[in-house]
Amino acid sequence: MTSLPPDYRDRVYAGWLGKCIGVRMGQPVESWTYKMIADNVGEISDFLPLPPGTIFKPDDDTAFPLVIIRALEDYGPGVTAEQMGETVLNYLADQRGTIWWGGYGVSTEHTAYLNLARGIPAPCSGSISLNGKVVAEQIGGQIFSDIWGLVAPNNPSLAAEYAARASSVTHDGEGINGGRFIAGLVSQAFSVADPVALVETGLSLIPADSEYARVAQAVLDFYRQHSEGGTSSADDWRACYHFIARNFGYDRYPGVVHIIPNAGVVVMALLYGRGELARTVQIATMAGWDTDCNAGNVGAIMGIAVGLAGIDRHLRDQMNDVLVGASVIGSRNLIHMPACADLFCRLGEQIAGATPAPARARYHFDYPGSTCGFRAQCHQGELVRLGHVAGQGLTGRGALRVAVRDLRKKGELRFFGRTYYRPTELSGNFYGASFSPQIYPGQTVTARVYIPANTTVELLAAPFVWDDNHQTSHQAVGTLLTPGQWHTLTYTIPRLENALISQVGIVVHPRSDSWTGSVLLDVLDWSGPAWFRSDFSRERAEFGAISQWTFHRGYWRLEDEAYHGSGADLSESYTGDIAWRDLTLAVDLRPLSGDYHNVNVRVQGARRSYAVGLAPGNRLVVYKNAGGYRPVAEAHCPWRHGQRYRLEVTATGPEIKATLDGRPLLRWLDQESPYFHGQVGLSVFGGCHAAYERVEVSCRADP
């Protein structure tokens, strides 16, 4: 058990924001040496620029924590290392996305994944006894461990224990020590801001005779010996860096990115950062080696320590709360930072046994300074600023304010959140992010907006969505806003075929010329039954699959006006919201070769779902995927290659029903740990090829 500080939520948000700032600062010079950075970039005091018109690409330092933290959500506070390993298998695509797939015996995470996939459970999957000391002691054990301190505040030993379990999935030895060290510092930073005291806390959590303790203690001793009166000049860190390079450099430790040299940089940056987040991540970046990892770790620690007030507004403005993941669950791969903080805090409350905070809207602005990734566009007027304003909204914690100048009568203001990105909109895609939309036709958008009491121009406002496939906006009829009064606006999205909704927001029109002023948004959310119909005619190839769909394994492509799937092994592709519950999935499919051609419902990842499909022996079979597919029900069903079939699957509570070409054939009740929510998908087993020509999803229950 752990107790939560009164400012827990804001501090978690600050810690995660600090982590993301550090990763963003360090990533452009990842793997550069100190000299390369000094010679080619010089002093780094700000983010290096992204390609115009793009957002920051996914990075393993943030993408993998967003996967492994789901182990707590799926299994509870008593989660084991073995269950964490299962979480990795479930949410990572097969050797694609999220982590570096550098090869067995080269990449620690890749090695462990293949061990897990072959039935070797954690912690053996990451052990020295199986993988050897060099592979097991690379840097990954520490770079993904900040999150365990976020969910266990002021309890370094508990945070370290969670980190040890998680690190043992992929690492061992010094790799686990690094996880314990970082998680402990993040946890302790909720009540201790002094970097020296934090380092001492970390040392108390790992064996004193370990190599990790040796480098951390050596850097701490160097700092103390070379600081006059406990202070140091701005350039002293460079002398410390050279000390680390001479005594703990890359030349002394084998492997691609060993943990020990980078641990030295982490401790150095904390000590010489003067208790300032920006300076700390800058030092961790300019020191070179694994810059995004080191800067991300110290950013998380210092974000907690200094809180939101200590984070540079300039850096926050550039981040705009946007974060991209790269798991196999596409609807989770675009997530703003307040939503991450909400997830971490909910899990932290569960661990602490605290009363959960009320559920929050998808977009809310309760965290000081938050923007939730919102953007604004102004046509026939000037956008002045989009930003947070404190003391507003239902909770009084804050709202989003958008200010404009001289907006004309025929102009409009739009401010919105993105619910889908094209991979081409990312600054890069080394980790293979692909997306499924977060909102669908049929759902109802709800928002609360306000204009100041001194507004003299009549304004109409309405929720809107943008269909990227058709480049078309859809919106409600405008509501006349009363100055000084909050308004609840709603809009039920019509059933749009072949749609891809990539924006949801508010559109504002003035009824007379030249409006200069502002509008506030308190919350924006959506609910209700979703509807999705696609014949794939509007989709396009996107990172190994097609728009709106991710894939776990196989060869997925658009061909002959259909979505084709084939592969030498089990091949799966997914779309939709993992929160979808009761629904009917109807698919037109043509089996082209092989004997297994399926559709999937209640997809909760690669290891949990139901499938219904054509099978050998003229059968229609229901499968349950619980770490592997097994048949659970079947019916006689003559079928042949090349013929088109309409397969309809209905999932209601624990019941699965299947109809083929209008004929009810199967009804099965899962009486053993049924799945009650999940995405939809398409799948073929090894050596099979199917063409899917149309997909329609009708959700009856709220996601």
N, C-alpha and C positions, 0 to 999 in steps of 0.2 A: 504494500500500500504506500501511496505517496500523497502529500497534500498539495493542493494547487494554489499558487500565489494569486492575490486578488486581480492582478493585471495579466493573468496567464495568457489570455487570448491575444492581447496586443503584443506580448513578448514573443509568442510563438510566430506570429506573423512577421515580427521584426527579425527573428532568427532565420526563418525561411527566406525572407527577402534578402538578408545579408548573404546567405548561401548563394542565391541566384545572382546577386551582384558580383560576388567573387568569381563565380564560374564565367559570367559574361566578361569580366575584366581579363581573366587569364586565358580564356580559350583561344583567341587569335594567335597567341604565341606559345601554345602548348608544345612541349618537347623542345623548345628552343633553349639554348644554354644562356647563362648569365651574360657571357660575352656577346653572343649573337644579338640579344636584346639591347644591350648597351650600345653596340656598334650600329645597329640598324633602326632602332626605335628611340633609344634614349630614355629619358625619364617618362614613366607612364603615370599620368595623373588623371586619366579619363578613359572611357571606353574607346577602343579603336572602332572606326566606322564600319557599318554593315553595307552590303550592296544596296543601292537606292531601291526603295519600295519593298523591302523585305523585313521580316521579323527574325529574331535570333533563332537559329536552328536548334534542334534537340541535342542534348548532351548527356552522356551516360551518368555524369555526376548528379543530375537531377532526375533523369528518366528512370534509373534503376531504383532509387529510393521510393519513387511513386509506385513501383511494382511491389517491392518487398514489404512495404508498410501494410499492404493489403492482407498479409498473413495475420496481422492482429485483427483486422476486420472479419476475416473468414473463420478464424479459429479461436479468437478471444485472448485475454491476457496471459493464459497459460500456454501459449503457442510454443511448440518445440522446434528444434533445429530441423527435424525431419519434415514437419509441416511447412516450414519456411522453404525448404527445398522443393516441396510440392507446389508451393506458390510460384516459384521461379518457373517450373515446367508449365504451369497453367497459363501464366500471363505473358510469357515470352514466345514470340514466333520461333519456329525451328531454325536456329542459327541465323537469325535476321533481327535487326533492330535492337534498341535499348542498350546493349553492351558491345564491346569490341570483340569481334569474332576473328581472332588472329591465328587460330589453329590449336589443335590439341597439343599440350606440352609447351605452348608459347603463351597464349592468353589464359590467365588463371580462370576467368569466368567461363570461357569457352570450354576449357577442360572439364570444369565441374559440371557444366550443363550436359555435356555428352555422358559423363558418369551418371548423372541423375536419369537421363533418358534411357540408359541401359539398365536401370533398376538398382543402381547403387545409391542408397539413401544418404542424406546428410546426417551426421557430419563426416562420414567416410568419404563423401563426394569431393570434399575439399582438403582432405587430410594429407599430411606429409608422407605418411606410410604408403599412400597410393600414388600421389602425384609428385613427390619429391620436394625437397626444401626450397629449391629455387622458384618453382612455380607457385608454391603455397604462400610464399612471403613477398609477393608483389603488392602493389599499393592499394588494390581494391578493398582490402579489409578495413581501411580507415576512411576512404573517400565517401562511402555510402552510409556512414554510421551516425551522422548528425541527427537523423530523425529520431533515434532512440532516446536522445537527450531531450528532444522536444516533447515526447510523450511521457517522460518521467522526470518532471522538473524537481530540482532540489533533492534528487535521490540518485547520486552518481553511481552507486553500486548497482541499483536496479537497471539504470540505463546501460551500464557496462555489461551486465548480464544479457540483456536483450541483444546488444551489439555483438557479443561473443557468439550467441546462437546464430545470428544472421551471418556473421563473418565466416563461421565454420561451414556454411553451405559451400563456400568457394575457396576459403583460405585456412591457414593453420599457422601455428607458431607466432612469429612476429606480426603476421597479418591479423591475427585475432587480438594481439596486444594493441595494435593500432586502433582497431575498432573500439576496444574498451577505453582507451585513452581519449579519443575524440568524443565519444558519447558521454563520458564522464565530465569532460570540460563543458559541453553544451548544457548538461543538466545543472552543473554547479553555477554556471553563469547567470541563472535566474536569481541568485542571491549574492554572488561574488563577482565583481567587475575587475579586480586587480589581476593582470595577466600572470604575474609571478605566483600568486596564490592558486590560480587556475591550473598552471602547469604542475604545481606541487600536488594538487588533487589528482590529476591524471597519473602522476608517478605512483601515488598510493594505490592505484587500481591495477597495476601490472607488476610482474615479478621484478624485484630490484636487480637481479642478475641477468635480465634480458638485454638484448642488443638495443631494443627500443628505449628502455630506461637509460641505457648508457648514452645514447645520442641526445636524448632530452635533457639529461642531467648535465652533460658536457656543454650544451648550448646555454643552459641556465647558469652554469658556473662562469662561462665566458662573459655573459652579460653582466653578472655581478662584479666580476673582476675588472671589467673595462668601463664601468659606469661610475662616474664621480657623484657621490652623494645620492645614489639611486636613480640618477637621471642620465640620459645619453643624448648626444647630438643627433641631428637628422641623418647623418651619413654613417653612423657607427655600425649600422646593420651590414654594410658592405664588408667591413672587417670581419664581422661574425660569419658572413657568407663564405669568405675565403677560408676561414677556420673550418667550416663544415666541409667545403670542397676538398681541403687537404686531408681531413681525417675521416670523413664519412661520405666521400663522393661516389659517383656512379662507377668509377673504376674499381671500387672495392667490393661491389655487390653485383652478383650475376643476375641475369634476366633482363627483361625489357624495361620495366619501371619498378625498381625495388622500393620497398616502403621506407627503408632507413634514411637515405639521403633526404627524401621528401618530408619525413618526420622532423628532421633537423630544421628544414625551412619553415615548417608550420610553427614550431616553437620560437624560432628566431623572429618571424613576422609578428607573432603575438607580443613578444617582449619589446621589440623596437617600434611597434606601431603606436606607442604613446597613448594607448587606450582609445584610439580613434579608428572607427571601422574603415573609412576610406584609406587612410594611410596604411593600415594593416594589410588590406587586400592588395594595395599597390606594391608593397614590399614583397609579399608572397608571389606576385606576378613577375616583378623585375628580377627576382632571384633565379628564375628559369626552372628547368626540369619540368615536372608535371604541374604546370602553372594553374590550370583551371581547377585541378583537384585541390591543390594547396590553398589557393585563394578562396575556393568554395568552403573548405573546412574552417578557415579563420574567419571568413565572413559570417558563417552561422554562429560561431562562438561570440564574436563581437556584436553581432546583431542582437543576440539575447542580452549581452552585457550592457550595451548602451541604450537599447530600446529604440523605438521609432524616432524619438527626438534626436538621436545621435546619428541618424542615417541621412546623408547628403541628399537634399531635395533634387538636385540636378541629376543624380544617379537614378533616383526613383522615377523622375519624369521620363527618362529614357527607357527604363524597364517597362513602365506602364502596366505592371502587374501581369504581363503576358508570359506564359510558359507552355512549352511544347514537350510532350512525351513521345514514346515510340513503342508502346506495348502492342499486343495483338488486339486489344479492345480499342477500336478506333474512336469511340465516343468519349473515351477518357484521355485521349492524346492531345486535346486542346483544353487546358485548364488554367484559369487565372489564379494568381497567388493567394487571394483571400479564400478561394475555395479549397486550396491546399491547406491553409491554416485551419479552416473549419474542420476538415478531415482529421488533421493531427490532433486538434483540441478535443474532438469527439472521442477519439481513441484514448487520449490522455485522461479524460473524464471517466471513461470506462475503467481504465487501470486503477484510478484513484478511488473508484467506488462513489464518485460524486454524482449528484443529480444532473443528468444531461441538460445542457442549455437547449432552449427551444430551437427547432429546426429553422434554418434561415433560407431566404430566397436564394435562387441561383446567383442573382446579382443583388448584392446589398453593399452598403458603403459605411458599415459600422466601424471598420478599422481606420484609424486616423490616417489621412492622406491617401486612402485607397481609391483606385479608379477602375479596377476589375477589367482592365484591357479595353475600356470603351474608347471609341473614336468619334469624331464629329466631322461633318461635311456641311459647308454653307454655300448655297447657290444664290447668286445675286445679293451678296452681302459679305461681310468680313467676319471670320471666326476669330474671336479675341483670345479665348482660353477655355480649355476643358480641364477641370480639376475638382478636388475634394473641398467641401465646405463643412466645417464642424458645427455641432449643435442643432442639426436639422433632422427631419424624418421621424418615423414612428418611435424609434428608440432614443432620439435626441443625440445619437452618436455621430451622425453625419449623412451627407447626401452628395451626389454628383452635381456640379454646377457647370453649365455651358453658357458662356457669354458671347454675344454677337454685337456687331456694330452695323447700322444702316442696312438691315435686311429689307429688301424690297417686297412689294405686294405680290409680285409673281415669283418671288424667290421662296426658298425653304431651308430650314435647318434640319439636319438629320444627325442623331447621335445613337450609337449602336454598339452592341457587342458582336464579336465574330463567333459563329457556331460551326464554322468549317473553314479550313484553309486548303488551297491547292499546294502540293509539295513545292511547286515552282515559286511560291510566295515566301518560302523559307530562305534564309541566307545561305543555307547548305543543307544537305540531307544525308550525311555520312551514316547516321544511325537509323535511317530508313523510316521516318515517320509517315504514316498514312492515317486517314481520318474517316470516321463516320459522323454524319451530322448529329447535333445534340437536340434538335427540334424538328418536328415533322408536321405535315399537313394534318388537319383535324384537331390539333391541340389549341388550347386557348391561352393567349398571352395576357398577363395582367401586370400593370405598372401603376405607380403613384407619382404624379408630377405636380409641380407648383410653380407659380410665377409670383414675384414680389408684389406687395400691396400697392407700390407706387407705379406699377405698369399702367400706361395710358393707352396702349395700342391693343385692339382686340386680336387675340391669338387663338388659332385652332390647333389642336394636338391630337395625334392618333398613334397607336402602335402600328408598326409595319414589319414585314419580313422581306428579304431579298432572295429570289430564286436565281441562283447562279447559273443553272443549266439553261434557263431561258432569258437571263439578263432582264428580269422583270421584278418590279416592286408590287407588293400586295399590302393593303392597309385597311384599317377600319375607317368609318366615316368620322371626320374630325369633330372633336368636342370643344366647344367654346370654353376657354379657361377663365375662371373668376380670379382676379388678383387677390393675393393674400389667402388663398384657399387651396388645400390639397385636393387633387382629383384622382380617382381610381379609374383607369382606362382599361378596357378589355377588347380583345380581338380574337375571334375563332378563325383560324387559318382554313381556307377552303380546301377541298380535296384536289390537290394539284398533281396531275400525273407527270411522271418523269421529272419531278422537281428535286432540287438540291438547295436547301435553305442554308445560306451561309451568313446571314446577318439577321439580328432581331433588335429592334430599338424603337425610337420615337421620332416622328416627323412633326415639325411645327411650321405653320403658315401664318403670316400676318395678314389681317384683313385690310390694312391700309399701308401706305408707303412708310419706309424708313423707321423700322423698329430697332432700337438700340437697348439692349437689356440682357436678362439672363433667365434661364429656366432650370429648375432643379428636378432631379430624379432620385427618388428614395429607394425603391426596390423595383425589380423586374423579374418575372418568373413565368413559367408556363406549366400547364397540367392538362389532364384529360386524355381521352383515347386518341392514339396516333393512327395514322393511315399512310401507307406507303405503297405506291405502285410504279413499277419500272419495267419497260421492255428493253432497256439498255441502249436505246437509240440515242440518248443524250449523254451517255457516259463516255469517258475517255480513259486511256491507259494512264495509270498513275502508280509508279513505284511497285512493279511486280504484280499488280492487280488492276483494278479500275477504280474510278472515282466512287466514293462512298463505301467502298469495300476494302477490308484488310484481308490478309491471308496468312494462314499458319504454315502451310507447306503445299507444294505442288506447282503446276504451271497453269496460271489463270490468265485469260486473255479474251478480248473481243474478237470475234471471228464469225463471218456469215450472219451478221445481225443478231448474234446471241453471245452469252457469256459462257465460255468453255472452261472446263476444269479437267485436268488429267495429271498423272504423276506415277512414279514408280512405287510410291508409298501412300499412306493415307494423306489425302489432300483436302484442305478445308479453306473456305472463304466466308467472312462474316460481315454483317452490317446491323444497324439498329442500335438501340439503347439497351445496355445491360440491365436497366431497371424495368424493362417491359415485362408484364406479367401475363395475364390471360389474353390469348390472341389466336387468330387463325392465319396460317401461312399457306398461300396457294401458289403453286409454281407450275409452269409449263416446261417440261423437260423432254429431251430426246436422248436415250441411251445409245451411244455410238460404238463403244467397244468395252469389253470386260463385263463383269457380272454384278457390280455394286454401284448404284446410283441413288444418292440420298439428298434429302433436305433436313435441316436441323432447326430445332427450337430450344428455348431456354439455354442458350449458349452462354456459359459463364467463364469461358476461356477454352484453352485447348484440351483440358482434362475433365471438363464437366459440361454435359449437354445431353440432349436426346436427338436421335436421328431416325428417320423413317425412309425406307427406300426399296427399290427394286433389287431383288436378290436372286441367285441361281436357283434352279428348280421351280421356276414360275411362282415365286413367292414375293409377298410384300412383308417386310420385316421392320419391327421397332427395335432399336438399340438404345441402351443406356451407356453413356460414356462416363465412367467413374474411374479415371486413371487408365482408361482403355475401354474400347467398345465391346459390349457383349449383347447378344440377342435376347430379348425378353418376351417378345410376342411375334406371331406371324400368321399370315393367311394366304390361301391359295390365290394366285394372281397371274394368269398368263400374260406374258409380255415379250416383245421382240425388239431387236436393235433397229434404230432408224425411225421408229414410230414415236409420235408425239403423245405424251400423257399429261394430264392435269392432276397433279398430286396435291391434295389439300390436307393439312395437318392442323388440328385444333388442340390447344393446350389450355385446360381449365383446371385450376387447382392441381391436384396430383394426377389428373386424368389426361391421357393422350388418345385422340381419335384420329383415324386416317380414312380418307376417301379417295378413290382413284376414278377419274372420269365420271364423277357423280355417284359412284357406288360405294356406300359405306362398307369397309372391309375389316377394320380393326378398332378395338377399344381396349385400352390397357390402363390399369390403375397402379401407379408406383406407390407401394406400401413400405418402402425402405429408403428413408432419407431422400424424399423427392426434391427436385429443383422447382422453385416457384417463380423464378424470374430469369431473364437472360435475353441475349440477342437472337437473331435468326441467322441461318447459314446454309451453305451448300457444300456437299462433300462427295467424294468418290474414294473408294478404296484402291489399293495398289494395282496398277496395270489397267485402270479403267479410264474412260473418257465419256463425259456427258456434256450436252449443250443445254443451257438454261435460257429460255426465250422470254419469259415473263415472270415477275415476282410481285405478289401482292400481300401486304400485311395489314390486318385489321386488329388493333388492340381494343379490347373491351373494358379493361380495368385501367385505372390511373397508373402510369409508371412512377 
